[in-house]
Amino acid sequence: MELLMSILIGLMFMAATYLILSKSLLRIILGTAILSHGVNLLILTMGGLKKRKGSPT
């Protein structure tokens, strides 16, 4: 699961960087929003997934 999240975060950072480097103000705002969501996902992913005690998986 962490690998999938890492790939998703990388794609979000790539798209955000592309949008922020454009000249349109709307694209810059959208890129900043995507970047902030990517950072939040990065922080959550770095925390790791914890398995509950007694969980069958």
C-alpha positions as CSV (number, residue, x, y, z in Angstrom):
1,M,0.0,0.0,0.0
2,E,2.9,2.4,0.8
3,L,4.3,1.8,-2.7
4,L,1.0,2.8,-4.3
5,M,0.8,5.9,-2.2
6,S,4.4,6.8,-3.0
7,I,3.7,6.6,-6.7
8,L,0.5,8.7,-6.3
9,I,2.4,11.3,-4.3
10,G,5.1,11.5,-7.0
11,L,2.5,11.9,-9.7
12,M,0.8,14.7,-7.7
13,F,4.1,16.5,-7.2
14,M,4.9,16.2,-10.9
15,A,1.5,17.6,-11.9
16,A,1.7,20.4,-9.3
17,T,5.2,21.4,-10.5
18,Y,4.0,21.5,-14.1
19,L,1.0,23.6,-13.2
20,I,2.9,26.0,-11.0
21,L,5.5,26.8,-13.7
22,S,2.8,27.9,-16.2
23,K,1.9,31.6,-16.7
24,S,-1.9,31.2,-16.0
25,L,-2.9,32.3,-12.6
26,L,-5.7,29.7,-12.4
27,R,-3.2,26.9,-13.2
28,I,-0.8,28.2,-10.5
29,I,-3.6,28.2,-7.9
30,L,-4.6,24.7,-9.0
31,G,-1.0,23.5,-8.8
32,T,-0.6,24.9,-5.3
33,A,-3.7,23.1,-4.2
34,I,-2.5,19.8,-5.6
35,L,0.9,20.3,-4.0
36,S,-0.7,20.9,-0.6
37,H,-2.7,17.7,-0.9
38,G,0.4,15.8,-2.0
39,V,2.3,17.0,1.0
40,N,-0.6,15.9,3.3
41,L,-0.6,12.4,1.7
42,L,3.2,12.3,2.1
43,I,3.0,13.0,5.8
44,L,0.3,10.4,6.3
45,T,2.2,7.8,4.3
46,M,5.4,8.4,6.3
47,G,3.5,7.6,9.4
48,G,3.0,4.1,8.0
49,L,0.0,1.8,8.2
50,K,-0.5,0.2,11.5
51,K,-2.2,-3.2,11.8
52,R,-4.6,-3.7,14.7
53,K,-3.9,-6.4,17.2
54,G,-6.0,-9.4,16.5
55,S,-6.5,-8.5,12.9
56,P,-6.5,-11.6,10.7
57,T,-4.4,-9.9,8.0
